[in-house]
Amino acid sequence: MAKKTARHRVEELESKFQSLHDKIVKAKDNYLESHQKEINKASKTVKSVQKKLAKAKKKAIKAASVAKASSSKKAHNEVVKAKAAAALLGNSLLEAKAIMATSQSKLKTAKPFQKKLTARAKALAEFEKSWEQKVKAEAATAARRADAARKKRAAAALAKKTET
């Protein structure tokens, strides 16, 4: 059975830290952008429904004037249909405006969170930089200690040689 090589705890923490840092950076980059896209989409929907509603109201007014002039059952039915269509479009306009308001409030609450994400990303970058400096300093210290130990052994060996 092959034995798995156990990773050092620090290496595991570093890899977790790196993945967390990447997630925060990606979230920071896409967070406000996604909310802005949602608002733009809702705004387009509101504008299109407003145009349709204006057309439906004009149609209802025209049908009403025709119905008034002719006073036929068919004209009366056209007025009823036009008013119903205008009412449905009015309801869908209210829904679209509610969606847009919700999107705007989400964006408004997203901005402070965006600042937090930016601050976290900055703090993580600073921590990573200081961590790299600590690792380099530790490696340099270990190299100096190893060099000092090697010199000490060499001096001890030389001293032992000179004694004999």
Secondary structure, DSSP 8 states (H G I E B T S, - for coil): --------HHHHHHHHHHHHHHHHHHHHHHHHHHHHHHHHHHHHHHHHHHHHHHHHHHHHHHHHHHHHHH--HHHHHHHHHHHHHHHHHHHHHHHHHHHHHHHHHHHHHHHHHHHHHHHHHHHHHHHHHHHHHHHHHHHHHHHHHHHHHHHHHHHHHHHHHHH-
